[in-house]
């Protein structure tokens, strides 16, 4: 049984709101069209708004689970989520990561996920490699899984010339420039990358670390002169400048289910070097747009080989990556999201989705 289309835009609340540091959510929600009214809000606010909506028909879209854990008790959130669904609301859960960024949250995140597996109407992942990895770790119900790719970042970051960017960053005389972008957290192994680079790089090579560094993630001691440390929050303009200056982007993840950094590198025409993990496998084609190596291979060997390939090899890979970025057109991705949300709202009012797991 299907519901008629709504007479006015349907509220769509999403949490957490990370637009200040990541344009992912801005790009996702801006292309949904006039039938949906997206707005950031925690679940408690979504419940307040739902009381004013006919039939309770609205959507709550959850992203990174650690934000729920940080905000309050998991049990209260799941009780509220069940209340939201019981009133006619629909729940979409985007699974961005398999492991919490903070290991101290692992138990609470596991509890939250058990509830989400029962209550989410749709569980969204960004790629087939992500689905395969997630299903190996979690009992994901196939009938509720949906794949919508990560949109590209075209238009969200300026496109700059390499020579001008290098001059602005003091890298005009560099041979090979490597970049590790984004928040420098332990799962990106910034300390291991710095140590390996300092052991194997030539005097003219450079490594840029552009992003806020969490305490203890960088090796102590005086920085090597071949390192360019930009440890504060990187604005879109600064990130674009760093990508333009770089020959390649290095992402030495411990784990990755989805990689916005790899998508950004593709959008800005840079090849990616990293381990063969689902989040990178979705974006990088070894030999053509980058190089994915065995995760067990020592970083010293990986960096030595990549640096030896030289700038032209990586320029060609970056050009190939940029040519493929059009497949992530956010108008196409936005249409996929609009279709998913519209179909979800057209279904009969939800009951209990599944058994407690």
Order of alpha helices (4+ residues) and beta strands (2+ residues): beta-alpha-beta-alpha-beta-alpha-alpha-beta-alpha-beta-alpha-beta-alpha-beta-alpha-beta-beta-alpha-beta-alpha-beta-alpha-beta-alpha-alpha
